Amino acid sequence: MIESDLLYAYLKQKDRLKGVAARIVGEIERGTFGKVYASREVLHELYYVSVN
């Protein structure tokens, strides 16, 4: 399961953990970790924080 912190670091233009997040997302895209998902709550949090 993906945590919101990883997604925030990946999506933000500048974040001190952006490089690490990008590598992890790349591994997820390649299927290294198998099936990965984000909870509905994480997606809601991303939406509401992004809107504000």
C-alpha distance matrix in Angstrom:
0.0 3.8 6.5 9.8 11.8 10.5 11.3 14.5 15.6 15.2 17.0 19.7 23.0 23.5 21.0 21.7 18.2 18.3 19.3 16.5 13.9 16.0 16.0 12.2 12.1 15.1 13.7 10.8 13.8 15.9 13.6 13.6 10.1 10.7 8.8 5.6 5.0 5.4 7.2 10.9 11.7 10.0 11.9 15.0 14.9 14.9 17.7 19.8 19.7 20.6 23.4 24.9
3.8 0.0 3.8 6.6 8.5 6.9 7.6 10.8 11.9 11.6 13.4 16.0 19.2 19.7 17.4 18.2 14.9 14.8 16.1 13.6 10.7 12.9 13.6 10.0 9.6 13.1 12.5 9.9 12.8 15.3 13.9 13.9 11.1 12.4 10.7 7.0 6.0 4.9 7.7 10.9 11.1 8.3 10.2 13.4 12.8 12.2 15.3 17.4 16.8 17.5 20.6 22.0
6.5 3.8 0.0 3.8 5.5 5.7 6.9 9.0 10.5 11.3 12.8 14.7 18.2 18.3 15.6 16.5 13.5 14.1 16.1 13.7 10.9 13.9 14.9 11.8 11.8 15.5 15.3 13.2 15.9 18.6 17.4 17.2 14.4 16.0 14.5 10.7 9.3 6.9 8.3 11.0 9.9 6.9 9.7 12.2 10.6 10.5 14.0 15.4 14.4 15.7 18.9 19.7
9.8 6.6 3.8 0.0 3.8 5.4 5.1 6.0 8.6 9.8 10.4 11.9 15.6 15.9 13.6 15.2 12.8 13.1 15.8 14.1 11.0 13.8 15.8 13.2 12.6 16.4 17.0 15.0 17.2 20.2 19.6 19.7 17.3 18.9 17.1 13.3 11.3 8.2 9.2 10.7 9.1 5.5 7.9 9.9 7.7 7.1 10.8 12.1 10.7 12.0 15.2 16.0
11.8 8.5 5.5 3.8 0.0 3.8 5.5 5.1 6.2 8.6 9.9 10.6 14.0 13.4 10.6 11.7 9.4 10.4 13.2 11.5 9.0 12.3 14.2 12.2 12.4 16.0 16.7 15.5 17.9 20.6 20.4 19.9 17.9 20.1 18.9 15.2 14.0 11.4 12.8 14.6 12.8 9.3 11.5 13.3 10.5 9.6 13.4 14.3 12.0 13.2 16.7 16.9
10.5 6.9 5.7 5.4 3.8 0.0 3.8 5.5 5.3 6.2 8.7 10.2 13.3 13.1 10.5 11.4 8.3 8.4 10.6 8.7 5.7 8.9 10.6 8.5 8.7 12.2 13.0 12.0 14.3 16.9 17.0 16.5 14.8 17.2 16.4 12.8 12.3 10.6 13.0 15.1 14.2 10.5 12.1 14.8 12.7 11.0 14.6 16.3 14.3 14.7 18.3 19.0
11.3 7.6 6.9 5.1 5.5 3.8 0.0 3.8 5.4 5.0 6.0 8.4 11.8 12.7 11.0 13.0 10.4 9.3 11.9 11.0 7.4 9.3 11.9 10.1 8.7 12.3 13.8 12.2 13.7 16.9 17.2 17.5 16.0 17.7 16.4 12.8 11.6 9.5 11.9 13.3 12.8 9.0 9.5 12.3 10.7 8.2 11.5 13.7 12.0 11.7 15.3 16.6
14.5 10.8 9.0 6.0 5.1 5.5 3.8 0.0 3.8 5.4 5.2 5.9 9.6 10.0 8.4 11.0 9.4 8.6 12.0 11.8 8.8 10.9 13.9 12.8 11.8 15.1 16.9 15.8 17.1 20.2 20.8 21.0 19.6 21.5 20.2 16.5 15.1 12.6 14.4 15.2 13.9 10.3 10.8 12.6 10.2 7.6 10.9 12.3 9.8 9.6 13.4 14.0
15.6 11.9 10.5 8.6 6.2 5.3 5.4 3.8 0.0 3.8 5.6 5.6 8.3 7.9 5.6 7.7 5.8 4.9 8.4 8.5 6.0 8.3 11.2 10.9 10.6 13.5 15.4 15.1 16.5 19.2 20.2 19.9 18.9 21.4 20.7 17.3 16.7 14.7 17.0 18.4 17.3 13.5 14.2 16.4 13.9 11.4 14.6 16.0 13.2 12.8 16.6 17.0
15.2 11.6 11.3 9.8 8.6 6.2 5.0 5.4 3.8 0.0 3.8 5.9 8.1 9.0 8.0 10.1 7.9 5.3 7.9 8.4 5.2 5.8 9.3 9.2 7.9 10.5 13.0 12.6 13.3 16.2 17.6 17.8 17.3 19.4 18.8 15.6 15.3 13.9 16.8 18.1 17.7 13.9 13.9 16.6 14.9 11.8 14.6 16.8 14.5 13.3 17.0 18.1
17.0 13.4 12.8 10.4 9.9 8.7 6.0 5.2 5.6 3.8 0.0 3.8 6.5 8.7 8.9 12.0 10.7 8.0 11.0 12.1 9.0 9.1 12.8 12.7 10.7 13.2 16.0 15.1 15.3 18.6 19.9 20.7 20.1 21.8 20.6 17.4 16.4 14.5 17.0 17.5 17.1 13.5 12.7 14.9 13.4 9.9 12.0 14.3 12.1 10.2 13.7 15.1
19.7 16.0 14.7 11.9 10.6 10.2 8.4 5.9 5.6 5.9 3.8 0.0 3.8 5.5 6.3 9.9 9.9 7.6 11.1 12.7 10.4 11.0 14.6 15.0 13.7 16.0 18.8 18.3 18.7 21.7 23.2 23.6 23.1 25.0 24.0 20.7 19.7 17.5 19.6 20.0 19.0 15.5 15.1 16.6 14.4 11.2 13.2 14.7 11.8 10.0 13.5 14.0
23.0 19.2 18.2 15.6 14.0 13.3 11.8 9.6 8.3 8.1 6.5 3.8 0.0 3.8 6.7 10.1 10.9 8.2 11.1 13.6 12.1 11.7 15.3 16.6 15.3 16.9 20.1 20.1 20.1 22.9 24.8 25.2 25.2 27.3 26.6 23.4 22.7 20.9 23.2 23.6 22.7 19.3 18.6 20.1 18.1 14.8 16.4 17.8 14.9 12.7 15.8 16.2
23.5 19.7 18.3 15.9 13.4 13.1 12.7 10.0 7.9 9.0 8.7 5.5 3.8 0.0 3.8 6.9 8.7 7.0 9.9 12.4 11.7 12.1 15.2 16.6 16.2 17.9 20.6 21.1 21.6 24.1 26.0 25.8 25.6 28.1 27.7 24.5 24.0 22.1 24.3 25.0 23.8 20.3 20.3 21.7 19.2 16.3 18.4 19.4 16.0 14.7 17.9 17.6
21.0 17.4 15.6 13.6 10.6 10.5 11.0 8.4 5.6 8.0 8.9 6.3 6.7 3.8 0.0 3.8 5.3 5.1 8.4 10.0 9.5 11.0 13.7 14.6 14.9 16.9 19.1 19.6 20.7 23.1 24.6 24.0 23.5 26.3 26.0 22.6 22.3 20.3 22.5 23.6 22.1 18.6 19.2 20.8 18.0 15.5 18.3 19.1 15.7 15.1 18.6 18.1
21.7 18.2 16.5 15.2 11.7 11.4 13.0 11.0 7.7 10.1 12.0 9.9 10.1 6.9 3.8 0.0 3.8 5.7 7.6 8.7 9.7 11.5 13.3 14.4 15.6 17.4 19.1 20.1 21.6 23.5 24.9 23.7 23.4 26.5 26.6 23.4 23.5 21.9 24.1 25.7 24.1 20.5 21.7 23.4 20.5 18.4 21.4 22.1 18.7 18.5 22.1 21.5
18.2 14.9 13.5 12.8 9.4 8.3 10.4 9.4 5.8 7.9 10.7 9.9 10.9 8.7 5.3 3.8 0.0 3.8 5.6 5.4 6.1 8.6 10.1 10.7 12.2 14.2 15.6 16.5 18.3 20.1 21.3 20.1 19.6 22.7 22.9 19.8 20.1 18.8 21.2 23.2 21.9 18.2 19.5 21.7 19.0 17.0 20.3 21.4 18.4 18.2 22.0 21.8
18.3 14.8 14.1 13.1 10.4 8.4 9.3 8.6 4.9 5.3 8.0 7.6 8.2 7.0 5.1 5.7 3.8 0.0 3.8 5.5 5.0 6.0 8.6 9.9 10.3 12.0 14.2 15.1 16.1 18.2 19.8 19.2 19.1 21.9 22.0 19.0 19.3 18.2 20.9 22.6 21.8 18.0 18.6 21.0 18.8 16.1 19.0 20.7 17.8 16.9 20.7 21.0
19.3 16.1 16.1 15.8 13.2 10.6 11.9 12.0 8.4 7.9 11.0 11.1 11.1 9.9 8.4 7.6 5.6 3.8 0.0 3.8 5.4 5.1 6.3 8.7 9.9 10.5 12.5 14.3 15.3 16.6 18.6 17.5 18.1 21.1 21.9 19.4 20.4 19.9 23.0 25.0 24.5 20.7 21.3 24.1 22.0 19.4 22.3 24.2 21.5 20.5 24.2 24.8
16.5 13.6 13.7 14.1 11.5 8.7 11.0 11.8 8.5 8.4 12.1 12.7 13.6 12.4 10.0 8.7 5.4 5.5 3.8 0.0 3.8 5.4 5.2 6.3 8.7 9.8 10.7 12.4 14.3 15.5 16.8 15.2 15.3 18.6 19.5 16.9 18.2 17.9 20.9 23.4 22.9 19.2 20.3 23.2 21.1 18.9 22.2 24.1 21.5 21.1 24.9 25.4
13.9 10.7 10.9 11.0 9.0 5.7 7.4 8.8 6.0 5.2 9.0 10.4 12.1 11.7 9.5 9.7 6.1 5.0 5.4 3.8 0.0 3.8 5.4 5.1 6.1 8.5 9.9 10.5 12.2 14.2 15.3 14.5 14.1 17.0 17.2 14.3 15.1 14.5 17.6 19.9 19.5 15.8 16.6 19.6 17.8 15.4 18.7 20.8 18.5 17.9 21.7 22.6
16.0 12.9 13.9 13.8 12.3 8.9 9.3 10.9 8.3 5.8 9.1 11.0 11.7 12.1 11.0 11.5 8.6 6.0 5.1 5.4 3.8 0.0 3.8 5.5 5.1 6.0 8.6 9.8 10.4 12.3 14.3 13.9 14.4 17.0 17.5 15.1 16.2 16.1 19.5 21.5 21.7 18.0 18.1 21.3 19.9 17.1 19.8 22.4 20.3 19.0 22.7 23.9
16.0 13.6 14.9 15.8 14.2 10.6 11.9 13.9 11.2 9.3 12.8 14.6 15.3 15.2 13.7 13.3 10.1 8.6 6.3 5.2 5.4 3.8 0.0 3.8 5.5 5.0 6.3 8.7 9.8 10.6 12.5 11.3 12.3 15.3 16.6 14.7 16.6 17.2 20.7 23.2 23.6 19.9 20.4 23.8 22.5 20.0 22.9 25.5 23.5 22.5 26.2 27.4
12.2 10.0 11.8 13.2 12.2 8.5 10.1 12.8 10.9 9.2 12.7 15.0 16.6 16.6 14.6 14.4 10.7 9.9 8.7 6.3 5.1 5.5 3.8 0.0 3.8 5.3 5.1 6.2 8.7 9.8 10.6 9.4 9.4 12.5 13.4 11.2 13.2 13.9 17.4 20.1 20.6 17.1 17.9 21.4 20.3 18.1 21.2 23.7 22.1 21.5 25.1 26.5
12.1 9.6 11.8 12.6 12.4 8.7 8.7 11.8 10.6 7.9 10.7 13.7 15.3 16.2 14.9 15.6 12.2 10.3 9.9 8.7 6.1 5.1 5.5 3.8 0.0 3.8 5.4 4.9 6.2 8.6 9.8 10.0 10.1 12.2 12.4 10.1 11.6 12.3 16.0 18.3 19.2 15.7 15.8 19.4 18.7 16.3 18.9 21.8 20.5 19.5 22.9 24.7
15.1 13.1 15.5 16.4 16.0 12.2 12.3 15.1 13.5 10.5 13.2 16.0 16.9 17.9 16.9 17.4 14.2 12.0 10.5 9.8 8.5 6.0 5.0 5.3 3.8 0.0 3.8 5.4 5.1 6.3 8.7 9.0 10.4 12.5 13.5 12.2 14.3 15.6 19.4 21.6 22.8 19.4 19.2 22.9 22.4 19.7 22.2 25.2 23.9 22.5 25.9 27.8
13.7 12.5 15.3 17.0 16.7 13.0 13.8 16.9 15.4 13.0 16.0 18.8 20.1 20.6 19.1 19.1 15.6 14.2 12.5 10.7 9.9 8.6 6.3 5.1 5.4 3.8 0.0 3.8 5.4 5.0 6.3 5.4 7.1 9.6 11.4 10.6 13.4 15.4 19.0 21.8 23.0 19.9 20.2 23.9 23.5 21.3 24.0 26.9 25.7 24.8 28.2 30.0
10.8 9.9 13.2 15.0 15.5 12.0 12.2 15.8 15.1 12.6 15.1 18.3 20.1 21.1 19.6 20.1 16.5 15.1 14.3 12.4 10.5 9.8 8.7 6.2 4.9 5.4 3.8 0.0 3.8 5.4 5.1 5.8 5.9 7.5 8.2 7.1 9.8 12.0 15.7 18.4 19.9 17.0 17.1 20.9 20.9 18.9 21.4 24.5 23.7 22.9 26.1 28.2
13.8 12.8 15.9 17.2 17.9 14.3 13.7 17.1 16.5 13.3 15.3 18.7 20.1 21.6 20.7 21.6 18.3 16.1 15.3 14.3 12.2 10.4 9.8 8.7 6.2 5.1 5.4 3.8 0.0 3.8 5.4 7.7 8.9 9.4 9.9 9.4 11.7 13.9 17.6 19.7 21.6 18.8 18.1 21.9 22.3 19.9 21.8 25.2 24.6 23.3 26.3 28.7
15.9 15.3 18.6 20.2 20.6 16.9 16.9 20.2 19.2 16.2 18.6 21.7 22.9 24.1 23.1 23.5 20.1 18.2 16.6 15.5 14.2 12.3 10.6 9.8 8.6 6.3 5.0 5.4 3.8 0.0 3.8 5.7 8.4 8.9 10.7 11.3 14.2 16.9 20.5 22.9 24.8 22.1 21.7 25.5 25.8 23.5 25.6 28.9 28.2 26.9 30.0 32.3
13.6 13.9 17.4 19.6 20.4 17.0 17.2 20.8 20.2 17.6 19.9 23.2 24.8 26.0 24.6 24.9 21.3 19.8 18.6 16.8 15.3 14.3 12.5 10.6 9.8 8.7 6.3 5.1 5.4 3.8 0.0 3.8 5.5 5.2 7.3 8.7 12.0 15.2 18.6 21.2 23.3 20.9 20.9 24.7 25.1 23.3 25.5 28.7 28.3 27.5 30.5 32.8
13.6 13.9 17.2 19.7 19.9 16.5 17.5 21.0 19.9 17.8 20.7 23.6 25.2 25.8 24.0 23.7 20.1 19.2 17.5 15.2 14.5 13.9 11.3 9.4 10.0 9.0 5.4 5.8 7.7 5.7 3.8 0.0 3.8 5.7 8.9 9.8 13.4 16.3 19.6 22.7 24.3 21.7 22.3 26.0 26.0 24.4 27.0 29.9 29.2 28.6 31.9 33.8
10.1 11.1 14.4 17.3 17.9 14.8 16.0 19.6 18.9 17.3 20.1 23.1 25.2 25.6 23.5 23.4 19.6 19.1 18.1 15.3 14.1 14.4 12.3 9.4 10.1 10.4 7.1 5.9 8.9 8.4 5.5 3.8 0.0 3.8 6.5 6.9 10.6 13.5 16.5 19.8 21.3 19.0 19.9 23.6 23.6 22.4 25.1 27.8 27.2 27.1 30.3 32.1
10.7 12.4 16.0 18.9 20.1 17.2 17.7 21.5 21.4 19.4 21.8 25.0 27.3 28.1 26.3 26.5 22.7 21.9 21.1 18.6 17.0 17.0 15.3 12.5 12.2 12.5 9.6 7.5 9.4 8.9 5.2 5.7 3.8 0.0 3.8 6.3 9.9 13.4 16.2 19.3 21.3 19.5 20.0 23.6 24.2 23.2 25.5 28.4 28.3 28.1 31.0 33.1
8.8 10.7 14.5 17.1 18.9 16.4 16.4 20.2 20.7 18.8 20.6 24.0 26.6 27.7 26.0 26.6 22.9 22.0 21.9 19.5 17.2 17.5 16.6 13.4 12.4 13.5 11.4 8.2 9.9 10.7 7.3 8.9 6.5 3.8 0.0 3.8 6.8 10.5 13.1 15.9 18.3 16.8 17.1 20.6 21.6 20.7 22.7 25.7 26.0 25.8 28.4 30.7
5.6 7.0 10.7 13.3 15.2 12.8 12.8 16.5 17.3 15.6 17.4 20.7 23.4 24.5 22.6 23.4 19.8 19.0 19.4 16.9 14.3 15.1 14.7 11.2 10.1 12.2 10.6 7.1 9.4 11.3 8.7 9.8 6.9 6.3 3.8 0.0 3.8 7.1 10.1 13.2 15.2 13.3 13.8 17.4 18.0 17.2 19.4 22.3 22.3 22.3 25.1 27.2
5.0 6.0 9.3 11.3 14.0 12.3 11.6 15.1 16.7 15.3 16.4 19.7 22.7 24.0 22.3 23.5 20.1 19.3 20.4 18.2 15.1 16.2 16.6 13.2 11.6 14.3 13.4 9.8 11.7 14.2 12.0 13.4 10.6 9.9 6.8 3.8 0.0 3.8 6.6 9.4 11.6 10.1 10.4 13.9 14.9 14.3 16.3 19.1 19.6 19.7 22.2 24.4
5.4 4.9 6.9 8.2 11.4 10.6 9.5 12.6 14.7 13.9 14.5 17.5 20.9 22.1 20.3 21.9 18.8 18.2 19.9 17.9 14.5 16.1 17.2 13.9 12.3 15.6 15.4 12.0 13.9 16.9 15.2 16.3 13.5 13.4 10.5 7.1 3.8 0.0 3.8 6.6 8.2 6.3 7.0 10.4 11.1 10.9 13.0 15.5 16.0 16.5 19.0 20.9
7.2 7.7 8.3 9.2 12.8 13.0 11.9 14.4 17.0 16.8 17.0 19.6 23.2 24.3 22.5 24.1 21.2 20.9 23.0 20.9 17.6 19.5 20.7 17.4 16.0 19.4 19.0 15.7 17.6 20.5 18.6 19.6 16.5 16.2 13.1 10.1 6.6 3.8 0.0 3.8 5.3 5.3 6.6 8.8 10.0 11.0 12.7 14.6 15.7 16.8 18.8 20.6
10.9 10.9 11.0 10.7 14.6 15.1 13.3 15.2 18.4 18.1 17.5 20.0 23.6 25.0 23.6 25.7 23.2 22.6 25.0 23.4 19.9 21.5 23.2 20.1 18.3 21.6 21.8 18.4 19.7 22.9 21.2 22.7 19.8 19.3 15.9 13.2 9.4 6.6 3.8 0.0 3.8 5.5 5.2 6.2 8.6 10.0 10.7 12.4 14.3 15.4 16.6 18.7
11.7 11.1 9.9 9.1 12.8 14.2 12.8 13.9 17.3 17.7 17.1 19.0 22.7 23.8 22.1 24.1 21.9 21.8 24.5 22.9 19.5 21.7 23.6 20.6 19.2 22.8 23.0 19.9 21.6 24.8 23.3 24.3 21.3 21.3 18.3 15.2 11.6 8.2 5.3 3.8 0.0 3.8 5.4 5.0 6.1 8.6 9.8 10.5 12.1 14.0 15.3 16.7
10.0 8.3 6.9 5.5 9.3 10.5 9.0 10.3 13.5 13.9 13.5 15.5 19.3 20.3 18.6 20.5 18.2 18.0 20.7 19.2 15.8 18.0 19.9 17.1 15.7 19.4 19.9 17.0 18.8 22.1 20.9 21.7 19.0 19.5 16.8 13.3 10.1 6.3 5.3 5.5 3.8 0.0 3.8 5.4 5.0 6.2 8.6 10.0 10.5 12.1 14.2 15.6
11.9 10.2 9.7 7.9 11.5 12.1 9.5 10.8 14.2 13.9 12.7 15.1 18.6 20.3 19.2 21.7 19.5 18.6 21.3 20.3 16.6 18.1 20.4 17.9 15.8 19.2 20.2 17.1 18.1 21.7 20.9 22.3 19.9 20.0 17.1 13.8 10.4 7.0 6.6 5.2 5.4 3.8 0.0 3.8 5.4 5.1 6.2 8.7 10.0 10.5 12.3 14.5
15.0 13.4 12.2 9.9 13.3 14.8 12.3 12.6 16.4 16.6 14.9 16.6 20.1 21.7 20.8 23.4 21.7 21.0 24.1 23.2 19.6 21.3 23.8 21.4 19.4 22.9 23.9 20.9 21.9 25.5 24.7 26.0 23.6 23.6 20.6 17.4 13.9 10.4 8.8 6.2 5.0 5.4 3.8 0.0 3.8 5.4 5.1 6.2 8.5 9.8 10.6 12.5
14.9 12.8 10.6 7.7 10.5 12.7 10.7 10.2 13.9 14.9 13.4 14.4 18.1 19.2 18.0 20.5 19.0 18.8 22.0 21.1 17.8 19.9 22.5 20.3 18.7 22.4 23.5 20.9 22.3 25.8 25.1 26.0 23.6 24.2 21.6 18.0 14.9 11.1 10.0 8.6 6.1 5.0 5.4 3.8 0.0 3.8 5.4 5.3 6.0 8.3 9.9 10.8
14.9 12.2 10.5 7.1 9.6 11.0 8.2 7.6 11.4 11.8 9.9 11.2 14.8 16.3 15.5 18.4 17.0 16.1 19.4 18.9 15.4 17.1 20.0 18.1 16.3 19.7 21.3 18.9 19.9 23.5 23.3 24.4 22.4 23.2 20.7 17.2 14.3 10.9 11.0 10.0 8.6 6.2 5.1 5.4 3.8 0.0 3.8 5.6 5.3 5.9 8.5 10.1
17.7 15.3 14.0 10.8 13.4 14.6 11.5 10.9 14.6 14.6 12.0 13.2 16.4 18.4 18.3 21.4 20.3 19.0 22.3 22.2 18.7 19.8 22.9 21.2 18.9 22.2 24.0 21.4 21.8 25.6 25.5 27.0 25.1 25.5 22.7 19.4 16.3 13.0 12.7 10.7 9.8 8.6 6.2 5.1 5.4 3.8 0.0 3.8 5.6 5.2 6.1 8.7
19.8 17.4 15.4 12.1 14.3 16.3 13.7 12.3 16.0 16.8 14.3 14.7 17.8 19.4 19.1 22.1 21.4 20.7 24.2 24.1 20.8 22.4 25.5 23.7 21.8 25.2 26.9 24.5 25.2 28.9 28.7 29.9 27.8 28.4 25.7 22.3 19.1 15.5 14.6 12.4 10.5 10.0 8.7 6.2 5.3 5.6 3.8 0.0 3.8 5.4 5.2 6.4
19.7 16.8 14.4 10.7 12.0 14.3 12.0 9.8 13.2 14.5 12.1 11.8 14.9 16.0 15.7 18.7 18.4 17.8 21.5 21.5 18.5 20.3 23.5 22.1 20.5 23.9 25.7 23.7 24.6 28.2 28.3 29.2 27.2 28.3 26.0 22.3 19.6 16.0 15.7 14.3 12.1 10.5 10.0 8.5 6.0 5.3 5.6 3.8 0.0 3.8 5.5 5.3
20.6 17.5 15.7 12.0 13.2 14.7 11.7 9.6 12.8 13.3 10.2 10.0 12.7 14.7 15.1 18.5 18.2 16.9 20.5 21.1 17.9 19.0 22.5 21.5 19.5 22.5 24.8 22.9 23.3 26.9 27.5 28.6 27.1 28.1 25.8 22.3 19.7 16.5 16.8 15.4 14.0 12.1 10.5 9.8 8.3 5.9 5.2 5.4 3.8 0.0 3.8 5.4
23.4 20.6 18.9 15.2 16.7 18.3 15.3 13.4 16.6 17.0 13.7 13.5 15.8 17.9 18.6 22.1 22.0 20.7 24.2 24.9 21.7 22.7 26.2 25.1 22.9 25.9 28.2 26.1 26.3 30.0 30.5 31.9 30.3 31.0 28.4 25.1 22.2 19.0 18.8 16.6 15.3 14.2 12.3 10.6 9.9 8.5 6.1 5.2 5.5 3.8 0.0 3.8
24.9 22.0 19.7 16.0 16.9 19.0 16.6 14.0 17.0 18.1 15.1 14.0 16.2 17.6 18.1 21.5 21.8 21.0 24.8 25.4 22.6 23.9 27.4 26.5 24.7 27.8 30.0 28.2 28.7 32.3 32.8 33.8 32.1 33.1 30.7 27.2 24.4 20.9 20.6 18.7 16.7 15.6 14.5 12.5 10.8 10.1 8.7 6.4 5.3 5.4 3.8 0.0
